[in-house]
Amino acid sequence: MRKSGVLLHISSLPSPWGIGSLGAEAEKFIDFLAESGQSFWQVLPLSPTGYGDSPYQSYSSYAGNPYFIDLDVLSEWGLLEKHEYCAIDWGNEPERVDFRFLYENRFKVLRKAAERLIKSENHDFENFCRREALWLDDYALFMALKDSHGGASWYDWERPLRFREESALSAAAYELRSDIEFYKAIQYLFFRQWSILKDHSAKKGISIIGDLPIYVAPDSVEIWANPNLFLLDCDLKPTEIAGCPPDCYATTGQLWGNPLYNWEEMKKDSYAWWLSRIRRQFELFDVLRIDHFRGFDEFYSIPYGSETAEHGVWRKGPGMELFKAVKHELGEKAIIAEDLGFLNESVRKLLHDSGYPGMKVLQFAFESLADNDYLPHNYPRNCVAYTSTHDNNTTLGWLSSVPEDERKRAFEYMRIRENESSAKAAICAVWGSVAELSITTMQDLLELGAEARLNTPGTSVGNWQWRMKPNADLSELSSWLLHITKLYGR
């Protein structure tokens, strides 16, 4: 059945408290989608952000981002007083996230709420801690240890803690018990709010698409707690790291820096670590987009310590063996494969054998018109068509920056006349395609330019900051979106 939806990360919702959150504005956005005839809301990873404030460099695959906890909801629950957060400077740009203010202030406020929660002897909180102990105990200890080391990476902790010696962990757990309880409390608050939002979404008929990065961050609890599952040396330093080889977009390649998986070790227990990770995502989301799908077929391996990605080699990944294990253990799941970039026949076969829909991004369609897979008339039904993604410029920003011949081809293909909306024409192009699911970004719906771009791959500053303008009247936009959704049978 043909469906459509909108991509908007939680951080990009309007909020007077510095960043989008899981409260009233998130519910309003779900209402907007329902009124506009949409079926899906796509978000980015919900995990705590680390280096560069990126949701793809997180301290944990299981934890929720404390910044997304809605402060007004905590006030309604009696865990905060209004004056405890209203008087704080959260930044003076309502359409940008200022992570400096969040870093300096958010946890001070959350500690007040957590202290009241803990003192209340809340049985639901206690049950949450028992139910989630498999990941929560390690995560809370990990974060408490980071705080006690001034935020330093676990690689720089003293050897007994790095190597998780039992006596050192027991001593740390006792010494840091109040901080550990704090980190457990804010995870409870996050997931309680997420559960309420997810219920609201279900009642409105909106399914949520989540996002799973293929790799975990170097400074993450996953690597600290499971070093045998990664390619590390005897001192627990990476031997090989992830990235992308040189291409026309990056002449020295992309050096991501994530430690690579020890797939042979993971195979020994039928990929139990991955099954647990994916199972967790489907507790939170209805559909899951898996990032960098080609890395499961072959992954690019760069020697640790390299300054560029020029001297890496391709190594074989787990392929269908992993996804057969997923199907056997978890059953049929709605998974989207991020298959963008150069695809050889081996990757194409993996995508075909998995049965997962791949992605088609309209912005890649007009460099040339000859046999371009990203042109809407070449789409297969089993795909997800996008006007743009979180890693692309907005449609308006893209069209203003491409060479004139490419821009001309795009205008001619989408039949855009001068002074007509090219962003809306792009949305109509993917809505009118045969793709079973079509997605646009909220920036494209709002017809915003390059100033609203969320992320520029290969850069580490200035990203993940865009937010929607507060109190915007979206009624006319909702009517237009409902109209084209009906028009194209979505």
MOQUILIN-V587125 format. One line per field, one symbol per residue. ss: DSSP state (h for helix, s for strand, l for the rest). A space follows every 50 residues. Layout:
# MOQUILIN-V587125
ss: ???
This chain:
# MOQUILIN-V587125
ss: llsssssllhhhlllllllllllhhhhhhhhhhhhllllsssllllllsl hhhllllslllllllhhhllhhhhhhllllllhhhhlllllllllsllhh hhhhhhhhhhhhhhhhhhhlllhhhhhhhhhlhhhhhhhhhhhhhhhhll lllhhhllhhhhlllhhhhhhhhhhlhhhhhhhhhhhhhhhhhhhhhhhh hhhlllssssssllllllllhhhhhlhhhslslllllslsssssllllll lllsssssslslhhhhhllllhhhhhhhhhhhhhllssssllhhhhlsss ssslllllllllsssslllhhhhhhhhhhhllllssslllllllhhhhhh hhhhllssssshhhlllllllllllhhhllllssssllllllllhhhhhh hllhhhhhhhhhhllllllllhhhhhhhhhhlllllssssshhhhllllh hhlllllllllllllsllllllllhhhhhhhhhhhhhlll
